[in-house]
């Protein structure tokens, strides 16, 4: 089988697939149109996020048997068209679930204990203790929206901090030793912290909006390591200003480019987030550890070999 690699990934992908006699070609620079013109020559594609695989692209890939995304989200692929064409879709959320879970907890610990703020002050000769009194995770109710690989790994970490963990998911019967499944209304009624672990779909686009925030019974902390467009940012900013949202930990932003490589727009809401002590913002790196880079690649290789060797 001939496979096109469109993004740089861990070298074990190349090493292990070559050892299994796959034919590999790397192309990290060609444009969308250039790749479209040659995609019919390949049986498979391994991607991250550089090029969108839309209807036009997929229909030109007349011989494609699979698309493998080194990561979890599949929103840059026209999934209904791929399924109609019989193209197998492979992803690797198992590879970075632990990285995401640790990032969620890490951001909250920094925010709730004012670690960046206090450290910056001390380095500037300011010694404030009462003003930097922290807020403990112990005893908080954490509400996770989405209970797949990321949600389950995150629940495991929070349970170790003595939190009560509840979650809402569209699939039934997912409760386990770390978290209990509840309705979305129940989650809104009980949660001190809300963390998103969902894909970006038509149903989850702007899931967290003005109505969602207003229906939260408690003032709460908000965490998003899923997709930026899962939340309508202007209402998050309003809630941060009013105190309804006590603090926000954002690894993803509504204003990111589809490739996740940078921001595509700037506005007053973004400026507020970047300047506010109530928000921690990171550049889409929750799943981006040295360990996850290798694990993501290994999961992809294992799935391809399982299906085609």
Secondary structure, DSSP 8 states (H G I E B T S, - for coil): -EEEE-S---THHHHHHHHTT-EEEE-SS--HHHHHTTGGG-SEEEESSSS-B-HHHHHH-TT--EEEESSS--TTB-HHHHHHTT-EEE--GGGTHHHHHHHHHHHHHHHHTTHHHHHHHHHTT---SGGG----STT-EEEEE--SHHHHHHHHHHHHTT-EEEEE-SSS----SS-EE--HHHHHHH-SEEEE-----TTTTT-BSHHHHHT-SS-EEEEE-S-GGGB-HHHHHHHHHHTSEEEEEESS-TTB-TTSSSBS---HHHHHHHH-TTEEE-SS-TT--HHHHHHHHHHHHHHHHHHH-
